[in-house]
Each structure stands twice: as C-alpha cells, then as structure tokens.
Amino acid sequence: MLYAYRPGQQLLPGETPAQETVRYRTVGDMSCTGATRSNATTITQIVEEIAATRITERGETRADDKTSEAAMEDRKKDGYF
C-alpha cells in the first residue's frame, strides 16, 4: 500500500520515501488512506483502470483494514468523524 509521506513521519525499517504517480479513491486522512499507482489523466482512463482490476479500490487503499477489522470503527468511537 502506498502512503503519503510527511516530514517527521516515522518509517519502518527498510522504508524510504519515493515519488510515484498515483490517484486516490477518496479524499481521506493520510494516516488511513492509501494511494493507487496510476498514470490515468482522464475520467475515461480511471474508469478503464477500475474496470480492469479484480481488487476493490476500498480493499486496496483503506489502510485501517490492514491494521485490524475494527480499526475504522475504533476511529469513529475516538471521534475521528
């Protein structure tokens, strides 16, 4: 999963920031939304990419789902929304 990097962010061992061409499924907090590699520059190209994939965009980019099954619900309880 690709995450946005911000100065001061702690990286895991072996991680290094890199520039990629990406798009986002949704606007979200950088701590819970991942990016999708993409060279699409038009709506038609984005639709074609989505139609060709077999992984849902939500399943590919929702970082909280990789943390735990209840991560987003936990965020809600903590006042994230």
DALIN-V596268 format. One record per backbone hydrogen bond with DSSP energy under -1.0 kcal/mol. NH is the residue of the N-H (numbers start at 1). CO is the residue of the C=O. E is the energy in kcal/mol with one decimal. If there is no record, write none. Layout:
BEGIN
nh: {NH:NH}
co: {CO:CO}
e: {E:E}
END
This chain:
BEGIN
nh: {9:15:23:32:33:34:35:36:38:46:47:48:49:50:51:52:53:60:61:62:63:65:66:68:71:74:75:76:77:78:79:80}
co: {6:12:36:29:29:61:2:23:21:42:43:44:45:46:47:48:49:56:57:58:61:62:63:64:68:70:71:72:73:74:76:75}
e: {-2.1:-2.4:-1.9:-2.0:-1.1:-3.7:-2.7:-2.6:-2.4:-2.1:-2.7:-2.3:-2.2:-2.5:-2.5:-1.5:-1.0:-1.9:-2.0:-2.0:-1.3:-1.2:-1.5:-2.1:-1.2:-2.8:-2.2:-2.2:-2.2:-1.7:-1.6:-2.8}
END
